[in-house]
Amino acid sequence: MNGVQVVGGSNPLAPTIFMSMKTITIGLIGFGTIGKGVVKTLQANKELVETRIGAPIQLKWVADLDITSDRGVKVDPSVLTTDAMQVVNDPDVDVVIELIGGCGVAKHIILSALRNGKSVITANKALLAEHGNEIFSAVQAVNGMIAYEASVCGGIPVIKALREGLVANNIQSMYGIINGTANYILTKMTQDGISYEEALKQAQSLGYAEADPTLDVEGIDAAHKLLILGSLATGAIFEMRDIYIEGIRNITDKDIQYAAEFGYGVKLLGIYKQQAGSVELRVHPTLLPESHLLSSVMDAYNAVFITGDIVGHTMYYGRGAGELPTASAVVADLVDIGRSIANGKGRHNNEFTRDRSSVVVRDMNAIESRYYLRFSVIDIPGVLGQITGVLGKYRISISDVYQKERRKGEFVPLVMITHHAKEQGVRAALNEIDQLDVVKDKTLLIRMED
């Protein structure tokens, strides 16, 4: 059996067959939550991973600035190091797994590893979103391999779906609940009727939200992920400036109650649409019909609803973060890369074959949507007529009106649902309406998707 190594597994009647004598040597950089999960996974399922690769594996290095804290997983002290470049420069290392995050040191590590002929696995969505052009240009320059399934939606294989399973399709649209923290907050506001502030405190106490939750609640984390998904769907690498971003801080428990009166729920969505020769890329709170599949995605779970012109509708659902779900995606990338190394075949990334200048990103003012509008108005006769008069001036027609609270002479909420209208016209109308004496605060706008 030339070139084939047979190793007895747990079942002696079904030995592991290695198609390559080459051992895949791994250097892990970052021994935090996800790094710990990767080590646990490799220890628990080493034989399975080796069988799937068709070659033995060796975790040669685990690098972190802190190599003394007890992480609840046993590692041979000889593999621990505080010097990440020792891993990157080791000629025996085939695959570098970068799990430190950020765009500084991590970028240097990845670029150095690629230049040294290493394959790279990363979960670093911010780095790919902010410096994707540089990273993927470096991959192409060295005919290297980089895998990043864990960068979007943790253990959900949505990147593999776009890179492989759906490649015969023009991706017409994607709607993604791609930030678990925001989804948890909106879930608690919906189910328990609590305020945004209370829901955020709960999320922080459970570890879903950071002490500074800005990246999650302002939609920035979701935008990083949407950029990666949109780039894969289109074949061109987008930049953060291409994405419209709006967070959930201004959503109140009252808005969620009012939306329910119309049969809608509120979700923070990353939205990609391709139509009329252009694409839309936007992250913002969205009213979805309660009957839509995404409306049933609760707590810290993620889901992406993708429509292709050939396959139709598909949906990918699961845990979008956490130690083991994300580690599952990292090890899946390891198997993918390990197979190529074991078979002696390079597989450089070639999913981005279009020049960014050939793709038109639709200006946010040009999109069309239905809108939920919450005004704060004085409860006196004639107010509704003033507001609808301005809306009519900008060719915005009303589908539904809701005003439950009545306090004569005081400010009360007035909610309207519009028919489809252009964003530019809606914003111009609201700017005018918000100047009226009968309107107190800036009007809240939430877009709708049916």
ZAMI-480966 format. One record per residue (C-alpha): residue number from 0; residue in three letters; x, y, z. Coordinates in Angstrom, 3 decimals. Example, Ala and Ser with C-alpha at 12.3 -4.5 7.8 and 13.67 -1.06 7.14 Angstrom:
BEGIN
PT pos code       xx       yy       zz
PT   0  ALA   12.300   -4.500    7.800
PT   1  SER   13.670   -1.060    7.140
***
This chain:
BEGIN
PT pos code       xx       yy       zz
PT   0  MET    0.000    0.000    0.000
PT   1  ASN    2.448    2.604   -1.228
PT   2  GLY    1.737    6.049    0.220
PT   3  VAL   -1.091    4.772    2.425
PT   4  GLN   -0.834    4.560    6.212
PT   5  VAL   -3.339    2.393    8.101
PT   6  VAL   -3.826    3.193   11.786
PT   7  GLY   -6.140    1.169   14.006
PT   8  GLY   -8.979    3.281   15.347
PT   9  SER  -11.359    2.694   18.214
PT  10  ASN  -12.996    0.014   16.107
PT  11  PRO  -10.292   -2.510   15.014
PT  12  LEU  -12.542   -3.682   12.176
PT  13  ALA  -12.636   -0.149   10.742
PT  14  PRO   -9.075    1.217   10.818
PT  15  THR   -8.294    4.763    9.831
PT  16  ILE   -6.767    4.945    6.364
PT  17  PHE   -4.407    7.809    5.728
PT  18  MET   -3.967    8.526    2.040
PT  19  SER   -0.885   10.561    2.861
PT  20  MET    2.136    9.964    5.109
PT  21  LYS    2.352   13.747    5.513
PT  22  THR    1.510   14.980    9.020
PT  23  ILE   -0.458   18.258    8.999
PT  24  THR    1.280   20.468   11.555
PT  25  ILE   -0.777   23.210   13.198
PT  26  GLY    0.163   26.412   14.975
PT  27  LEU   -2.657   28.033   16.983
PT  28  ILE   -2.300   31.721   17.838
PT  29  GLY   -4.818   32.935   20.394
PT  30  PHE   -5.768   30.755   23.371
PT  31  GLY   -8.911   32.585   24.402
PT  32  THR  -12.467   31.288   24.300
PT  33  ILE  -12.399   30.108   20.675
PT  34  GLY   -8.799   28.893   20.830
PT  35  LYS   -9.677   26.804   23.867
PT  36  GLY  -12.633   25.407   21.946
PT  37  VAL  -10.407   24.434   19.036
PT  38  VAL   -8.028   22.567   21.345
PT  39  LYS  -10.954   20.783   22.999
PT  40  THR  -12.363   19.797   19.618
PT  41  LEU   -9.046   18.484   18.325
PT  42  GLN   -8.530   16.490   21.512
PT  43  ALA  -12.052   15.075   21.572
PT  44  ASN  -12.334   14.264   17.867
PT  45  LYS   -8.722   13.908   16.731
PT  46  GLU   -9.286   10.520   15.127
PT  47  LEU  -12.400   11.743   13.328
PT  48  VAL  -10.619   14.855   12.038
PT  49  GLU   -7.656   12.810   10.833
PT  50  THR   -9.998   10.388    9.085
PT  51  ARG  -11.782   13.246    7.339
PT  52  ILE   -8.474   14.782    6.251
PT  53  GLY   -6.864   11.514    5.289
PT  54  ALA   -3.668   12.398    7.166
PT  55  PRO   -2.462   12.621   10.765
PT  56  ILE   -2.421   16.014   12.497
PT  57  GLN   -0.162   17.538   15.129
PT  58  LEU   -0.867   20.625   17.220
PT  59  LYS    2.723   21.823   17.540
PT  60  TRP    2.191   25.304   18.967
PT  61  VAL   -0.342   27.212   21.047
PT  62  ALA    0.636   30.876   21.331
PT  63  ASP   -0.834   33.473   23.659
PT  64  LEU    0.427   36.304   25.833
PT  65  ASP   -1.054   34.434   28.798
PT  66  ILE    0.061   30.793   28.913
PT  67  THR   -0.312   30.295   32.671
PT  68  SER   -4.039   30.707   33.339
PT  69  ASP   -6.070   27.538   33.779
PT  70  ARG   -8.450   27.225   30.847
PT  71  GLY   -9.949   23.904   31.811
PT  72  VAL   -8.164   22.045   29.027
PT  73  LYS   -4.862   20.174   29.365
PT  74  VAL   -2.096   21.106   26.948
PT  75  ASP    1.465   19.818   26.912
PT  76  PRO    3.508   22.742   28.318
PT  77  SER    6.107   22.229   25.591
PT  78  VAL    3.665   23.485   22.921
PT  79  LEU    2.922   26.754   24.733
PT  80  THR    4.661   29.960   23.716
PT  81  THR    4.171   33.692   24.123
PT  82  ASP    5.897   34.410   20.805
PT  83  ALA    3.439   34.340   17.915
PT  84  MET    6.218   34.845   15.369
PT  85  GLN    7.907   31.676   16.602
PT  86  VAL    4.844   29.884   15.250
PT  87  VAL    4.704   31.867   12.013
PT  88  ASN    8.401   31.306   11.300
PT  89  ASP    8.525   27.601   12.155
PT  90  PRO    9.234   25.770    8.861
PT  91  ASP    7.397   22.683   10.135
PT  92  VAL    4.075   24.489   10.583
PT  93  ASP    1.668   23.950    7.683
PT  94  VAL   -1.398   25.761    9.005
PT  95  VAL   -1.570   28.882   11.167
PT  96  ILE   -4.881   29.430   12.978
PT  97  GLU   -5.264   33.087   13.933
PT  98  LEU   -7.762   33.677   16.755
PT  99  ILE   -6.524   36.837   18.464
PT 100  GLY   -8.866   39.265   16.703
PT 101  GLY   -8.342   42.922   15.906
PT 102  CYS   -6.758   44.491   12.849
PT 103  GLY   -3.209   45.199   14.037
PT 104  VAL   -1.140   42.260   15.223
PT 105  ALA   -3.527   39.795   13.603
PT 106  LYS   -3.012   41.364   10.187
PT 107  HIS    0.764   41.170   10.576
PT 108  ILE    0.542   37.529   11.633
PT 109  ILE   -1.655   36.520    8.695
PT 110  LEU    0.381   38.352    6.066
PT 111  SER    3.632   36.963    7.499
PT 112  ALA    2.246   33.435    7.598
PT 113  LEU    1.139   33.653    3.966
PT 114  ARG    4.530   34.971    2.884
PT 115  ASN    6.133   32.055    4.726
PT 116  GLY    4.090   29.585    2.706
PT 117  LYS    1.617   28.734    5.465
PT 118  SER   -2.063   28.193    4.982
PT 119  VAL   -4.182   30.400    7.239
PT 120  ILE   -7.452   29.944    9.106
PT 121  THR   -9.079   32.935   10.786
PT 122  ALA  -12.300   33.877   12.533
PT 123  ASN  -11.468   37.573   12.244
PT 124  LYS  -14.443   39.208   10.512
PT 125  ALA  -13.314   42.750   11.357
PT 126  LEU   -9.931   42.194    9.704
PT 127  LEU  -11.466   40.679    6.573
PT 128  ALA  -14.026   43.476    6.369
PT 129  GLU  -11.570   46.311    6.942
PT 130  HIS   -8.566   44.908    5.031
PT 131  GLY  -10.024   42.258    2.736
PT 132  ASN   -8.401   43.629   -0.406
PT 133  GLU   -4.922   43.477    1.119
PT 134  ILE   -5.425   40.045    2.661
PT 135  PHE   -6.828   38.383   -0.448
PT 136  SER   -4.277   40.084   -2.709
PT 137  ALA   -1.569   38.531   -0.545
PT 138  VAL   -3.236   35.120   -0.847
PT 139  GLN   -3.298   35.409   -4.626
PT 140  ALA    0.295   36.645   -4.763
PT 141  VAL    1.639   33.535   -3.021
PT 142  ASN   -0.955   31.136   -4.465
PT 143  GLY   -1.898   30.436   -0.860
PT 144  MET   -4.914   29.297    1.081
PT 145  ILE   -7.009   31.172    3.616
PT 146  ALA  -10.229   29.902    5.170
PT 147  TYR  -12.621   31.937    7.279
PT 148  GLU  -15.847   30.012    7.876
PT 149  ALA  -15.856   31.016   11.549
PT 150  SER  -15.837   34.731   10.703
PT 151  VAL  -19.583   34.760   10.018
PT 152  CYS  -22.299   33.075   12.098
PT 153  GLY  -20.055   30.837   14.200
PT 154  GLY  -20.869   27.204   13.545
PT 155  ILE  -23.355   27.847   10.712
PT 156  PRO  -21.691   26.853    7.392
PT 157  VAL  -23.039   29.808    5.445
PT 158  ILE  -19.686   30.748    3.878
PT 159  LYS  -19.216   27.236    2.568
PT 160  ALA  -22.757   27.392    1.195
PT 161  LEU  -21.929   30.532   -0.785
PT 162  ARG  -18.458   29.379   -1.851
PT 163  GLU  -19.520   25.889   -2.883
PT 164  GLY  -23.139   24.803   -2.556
PT 165  LEU  -24.706   27.833   -4.252
PT 166  VAL  -22.046   28.695   -6.840
PT 167  ALA  -24.386   27.852   -9.738
PT 168  ASN  -26.724   30.636   -8.596
PT 169  ASN  -26.961   34.349   -8.974
PT 170  ILE  -27.683   35.300   -5.375
PT 171  GLN  -30.730   37.504   -5.574
PT 172  SER  -31.064   38.334   -1.895
PT 173  MET  -29.817   37.569    1.599
PT 174  TYR  -31.503   38.500    4.848
PT 175  GLY  -29.392   37.740    7.892
PT 176  ILE  -29.832   37.802   11.655
PT 177  ILE  -26.086   37.852   12.055
PT 178  ASN  -25.516   39.407   15.466
PT 179  GLY  -26.620   37.275   18.392
PT 180  THR  -26.345   40.053   20.967
PT 181  ALA  -28.795   42.333   19.156
PT 182  ASN  -31.131   39.423   18.512
PT 183  TYR  -31.081   38.459   22.187
PT 184  ILE  -31.910   42.028   23.219
PT 185  LEU  -34.801   42.303   20.743
PT 186  THR  -36.057   38.856   21.781
PT 187  LYS  -36.225   39.849   25.447
PT 188  MET  -37.921   43.134   24.588
PT 189  THR  -40.480   41.178   22.555
PT 190  GLN  -41.124   38.274   24.901
PT 191  ASP  -40.838   40.031   28.259
PT 192  GLY  -41.993   43.523   27.320
PT 193  ILE  -38.908   45.100   28.891
PT 194  SER  -36.982   48.168   27.776
PT 195  TYR  -33.879   48.205   25.626
PT 196  GLU  -31.790   49.185   28.659
PT 197  GLU  -33.078   46.291   30.751
PT 198  ALA  -32.565   43.788   27.922
PT 199  LEU  -29.027   45.041   27.370
PT 200  LYS  -28.208   44.565   31.071
PT 201  GLN  -29.464   40.981   30.870
PT 202  ALA  -27.332   40.360   27.775
PT 203  GLN  -24.263   41.741   29.561
PT 204  SER  -24.890   39.656   32.684
PT 205  LEU  -25.023   36.496   30.540
PT 206  GLY  -21.881   37.390   28.601
PT 207  TYR  -23.702   37.976   25.300
PT 208  ALA  -22.829   41.682   25.310
PT 209  GLU  -19.556   43.399   26.168
PT 210  ALA  -19.265   46.157   28.765
PT 211  ASP  -19.085   48.460   25.743
PT 212  PRO  -21.727   46.960   23.426
PT 213  THR  -21.254   49.479   20.616
PT 214  LEU  -20.075   47.040   17.931
PT 215  ASP  -23.144   44.860   18.464
PT 216  VAL  -25.976   47.291   19.138
PT 217  GLU  -24.878   49.865   16.558
PT 218  GLY  -24.807   47.251   13.791
PT 219  ILE  -21.060   47.392   13.113
PT 220  ASP  -20.420   43.713   13.844
PT 221  ALA  -23.327   42.750   11.585
PT 222  ALA  -21.945   45.027    8.868
PT 223  HIS  -18.565   43.266    9.012
PT 224  LYS  -20.323   39.962    8.431
PT 225  LEU  -22.626   41.304    5.718
PT 226  LEU  -19.605   42.666    3.868
PT 227  ILE  -18.069   39.185    3.753
PT 228  LEU  -21.324   37.538    2.671
PT 229  GLY  -22.041   40.205    0.073
PT 230  SER  -18.531   39.959   -1.339
PT 231  LEU  -18.903   36.187   -1.684
PT 232  ALA  -22.325   36.540   -3.309
PT 233  THR  -21.085   39.085   -5.836
PT 234  GLY  -17.492   37.987   -6.389
PT 235  ALA  -16.145   41.474   -5.655
PT 236  ILE  -14.638   42.670   -2.381
PT 237  PHE  -16.707   45.468   -0.863
PT 238  GLU  -15.597   48.057    1.677
PT 239  MET  -17.297   49.219    4.858
PT 240  ARG  -18.212   52.522    3.224
PT 241  ASP  -20.442   50.551    0.834
PT 242  ILE  -22.779   49.520    3.672
PT 243  TYR  -25.503   51.604    5.281
PT 244  ILE  -25.440   50.926    9.045
PT 245  GLU  -28.046   51.662   11.705
PT 246  GLY  -28.338   50.088   15.151
PT 247  ILE  -31.086   49.233   17.631
PT 248  ARG  -30.545   51.775   20.435
PT 249  ASN  -33.600   53.827   19.446
PT 250  ILE  -36.007   50.876   19.383
PT 251  THR  -38.367   50.896   22.370
PT 252  ASP  -40.573   48.223   23.871
PT 253  LYS  -43.519   50.319   22.661
PT 254  ASP  -42.305   50.037   19.061
PT 255  ILE  -42.210   46.267   19.394
PT 256  GLN  -45.750   46.295   20.812
PT 257  TYR  -47.006   48.555   18.033
PT 258  ALA  -45.331   46.397   15.376
PT 259  ALA  -47.085   43.351   16.826
PT 260  GLU  -50.423   45.127   16.390
PT 261  PHE  -49.747   45.064   12.638
PT 262  GLY  -48.530   41.440   12.666
PT 263  TYR  -44.804   42.213   12.540
PT 264  GLY  -41.737   41.554   14.660
PT 265  VAL  -38.548   43.630   14.866
PT 266  LYS  -35.142   42.189   13.917
PT 267  LEU  -31.733   43.678   13.234
PT 268  LEU  -31.042   42.449    9.710
PT 269  GLY  -28.106   42.474    7.350
PT 270  ILE  -29.678   42.813    3.907
PT 271  TYR  -28.163   42.107    0.490
PT 272  LYS  -30.218   42.508   -2.672
PT 273  GLN  -29.199   42.284   -6.291
PT 274  GLN  -31.502   43.809   -8.861
PT 275  ALA  -31.549   46.138  -11.835
PT 276  GLY  -27.775   45.899  -12.286
PT 277  SER  -26.926   47.059   -8.758
PT 278  VAL  -26.707   45.709   -5.229
PT 279  GLU  -28.008   46.914   -1.892
PT 280  LEU  -25.959   46.444    1.279
PT 281  ARG  -27.572   47.618    4.496
PT 282  VAL  -27.823   46.814    8.194
PT 283  HIS  -30.728   48.218   10.188
PT 284  PRO  -33.708   47.288   12.382
PT 285  THR  -36.432   45.812   10.199
PT 286  LEU  -40.078   44.916   10.580
PT 287  LEU  -40.673   41.371    9.379
PT 288  PRO  -44.025   39.562    9.149
PT 289  GLU  -44.483   37.272   12.148
PT 290  SER  -45.040   34.434    9.659
PT 291  HIS  -41.559   34.755    8.145
PT 292  LEU  -39.045   32.071    9.112
PT 293  LEU  -36.573   34.643   10.394
PT 294  SER  -39.150   35.972   12.843
PT 295  SER  -38.954   32.694   14.756
PT 296  VAL  -35.183   33.023   15.318
PT 297  MET  -34.861   33.970   18.978
PT 298  ASP  -32.277   34.683   21.666
PT 299  ALA  -28.620   34.627   20.566
PT 300  TYR  -29.216   32.404   17.540
PT 301  ASN  -28.296   33.456   14.009
PT 302  ALA  -29.909   32.689   10.667
PT 303  VAL  -29.370   33.659    7.044
PT 304  PHE  -32.163   33.412    4.475
PT 305  ILE  -30.664   33.223    0.965
PT 306  THR  -32.490   33.244   -2.368
PT 307  GLY  -30.730   32.047   -5.515
PT 308  ASP  -32.130   32.282   -9.027
PT 309  ILE  -31.814   28.507   -9.528
PT 310  VAL  -32.188   26.970   -6.068
PT 311  GLY  -34.857   29.338   -4.749
PT 312  HIS  -35.084   29.925   -0.990
PT 313  THR  -32.621   28.374    1.471
PT 314  MET  -32.042   29.087    5.142
PT 315  TYR  -29.090   28.461    7.464
PT 316  TYR  -29.722   28.489   11.214
PT 317  GLY  -27.793   27.807   14.408
PT 318  ARG  -25.571   29.236   17.096
PT 319  GLY  -23.733   32.207   15.692
PT 320  ALA  -21.096   32.458   18.400
PT 321  GLY  -19.658   30.677   21.397
PT 322  GLU  -16.682   28.502   22.168
PT 323  LEU  -17.625   25.191   20.555
PT 324  PRO  -19.879   26.307   17.674
PT 325  THR  -17.148   28.639   16.418
PT 326  ALA  -14.463   26.024   17.051
PT 327  SER  -16.506   23.627   14.919
PT 328  ALA  -16.202   26.031   11.986
PT 329  VAL  -12.454   26.521   12.548
PT 330  VAL  -11.817   22.773   12.546
PT 331  ALA  -14.001   22.383    9.446
PT 332  ASP  -11.654   24.812    7.701
PT 333  LEU   -8.706   22.777    8.998
PT 334  VAL  -10.127   19.638    7.396
PT 335  ASP  -10.681   21.469    4.109
PT 336  ILE   -7.141   22.861    4.010
PT 337  GLY   -5.629   19.671    5.410
PT 338  ARG   -7.073   17.632    2.546
PT 339  SER   -5.429   19.911   -0.007
PT 340  ILE   -2.071   19.693    1.774
PT 341  ALA   -2.325   15.926    2.184
PT 342  ASN   -3.088   15.531   -1.516
PT 343  GLY   -0.225   17.814   -2.499
PT 344  LYS   -2.561   20.252   -4.187
PT 345  GLY   -2.480   23.974   -3.661
PT 346  ARG   -5.884   25.634   -3.630
PT 347  HIS   -5.600   29.373   -3.648
PT 348  ASN   -8.712   31.409   -2.982
PT 349  ASN  -10.359   32.455   -6.217
PT 350  GLU  -13.853   33.391   -5.086
PT 351  PHE  -13.272   37.098   -5.729
PT 352  THR  -12.934   37.329   -9.491
PT 353  ARG  -14.740   40.611  -10.170
PT 354  ASP  -13.286   44.071   -9.958
PT 355  ARG  -15.087   46.167   -7.350
PT 356  SER  -15.472   49.015   -9.865
PT 357  SER  -17.714   46.807  -11.985
PT 358  VAL  -20.331   46.536   -9.227
PT 359  VAL  -22.756   49.381   -8.556
PT 360  VAL  -23.866   49.747   -4.931
PT 361  ARG  -27.225   51.437   -4.761
PT 362  ASP  -27.299   54.659   -2.791
PT 363  MET  -29.449   54.348    0.318
PT 364  ASN  -31.617   57.257   -0.811
PT 365  ALA  -32.566   55.273   -3.909
PT 366  ILE  -33.954   52.184   -2.192
PT 367  GLU  -37.677   51.537   -1.977
PT 368  SER  -39.399   50.091    1.068
PT 369  ARG  -42.453   50.209    3.236
PT 370  TYR  -41.924   52.156    6.444
PT 371  TYR  -43.036   52.120   10.050
PT 372  LEU  -43.130   55.709   11.330
PT 373  ARG  -43.626   56.662   14.982
PT 374  PHE  -44.379   60.341   15.579
PT 375  SER  -44.644   62.093   18.936
PT 376  VAL  -47.498   64.566   18.455
PT 377  ILE  -49.812   66.808   20.487
PT 378  ASP  -53.201   65.191   20.939
PT 379  ILE  -55.315   67.933   19.333
PT 380  PRO  -57.584   67.983   16.280
PT 381  GLY  -55.927   68.472   12.883
PT 382  VAL  -52.555   66.905   13.655
PT 383  LEU  -53.155   63.842   11.488
PT 384  GLY  -54.132   66.053    8.575
PT 385  GLN  -50.945   68.132    8.872
PT 386  ILE  -48.732   65.038    8.827
PT 387  THR  -50.536   63.249    5.992
PT 388  GLY  -50.472   66.476    4.016
PT 389  VAL  -46.668   66.569    4.134
PT 390  LEU  -46.424   62.861    3.310
PT 391  GLY  -48.728   63.345    0.339
PT 392  LYS  -46.537   66.190   -0.904
PT 393  TYR  -43.714   63.644   -1.244
PT 394  ARG  -45.974   61.000   -2.806
PT 395  ILE  -45.994   58.782    0.280
PT 396  SER  -49.273   56.969    0.836
PT 397  ILE  -50.441   55.514    4.138
PT 398  SER  -51.440   51.883    4.607
PT 399  ASP  -52.355   51.879    8.323
PT 400  VAL  -52.599   54.304   11.221
PT 401  TYR  -52.469   53.386   14.914
PT 402  GLN  -53.042   55.703   17.867
PT 403  LYS  -54.045   53.948   21.060
PT 404  GLU  -52.995   56.473   23.672
PT 405  ARG  -55.149   59.589   24.067
PT 406  ARG  -54.154   62.468   26.371
PT 407  LYS  -55.791   65.657   25.163
PT 408  GLY  -53.306   68.474   24.804
PT 409  GLU  -50.293   66.267   25.620
PT 410  PHE  -47.752   64.514   23.424
PT 411  VAL  -48.714   60.974   22.412
PT 412  PRO  -47.333   58.412   19.940
PT 413  LEU  -48.879   58.228   16.477
PT 414  VAL  -47.835   55.247   14.356
PT 415  MET  -48.198   54.934   10.591
PT 416  ILE  -47.339   52.211    8.096
PT 417  THR  -46.668   53.404    4.550
PT 418  HIS  -47.002   51.756    1.202
PT 419  HIS  -43.780   51.398   -0.819
PT 420  ALA  -41.925   54.680   -1.108
PT 421  LYS  -38.447   55.927   -1.928
PT 422  GLU  -36.097   56.501    0.969
PT 423  GLN  -35.152   59.947   -0.279
PT 424  GLY  -38.770   61.104   -0.279
PT 425  VAL  -39.483   59.630    3.142
PT 426  ARG  -36.473   61.319    4.702
PT 427  ALA  -37.340   64.659    3.113
PT 428  ALA  -40.910   64.379    4.399
PT 429  LEU  -39.771   63.520    7.932
PT 430  ASN  -37.343   66.435    7.983
PT 431  GLU  -40.280   68.728    7.230
PT 432  ILE  -42.690   67.016    9.619
PT 433  ASP  -40.212   67.143   12.500
PT 434  GLN  -40.196   70.941   12.198
PT 435  LEU  -43.947   71.196   12.844
PT 436  ASP  -45.016   72.745   16.156
PT 437  VAL  -47.283   69.771   16.853
PT 438  VAL  -44.370   67.297   16.683
PT 439  LYS  -42.110   66.925   19.701
PT 440  ASP  -39.233   64.534   19.005
PT 441  LYS  -37.451   63.249   15.932
PT 442  THR  -39.657   60.712   14.192
PT 443  LEU  -38.558   57.094   14.448
PT 444  LEU  -38.316   55.265   11.117
PT 445  ILE  -38.070   51.478   10.755
PT 446  ARG  -37.953   49.890    7.326
PT 447  MET  -40.120   46.884    6.505
PT 448  GLU  -39.505   43.758    4.450
PT 449  ASP  -42.449   41.634    3.349
***
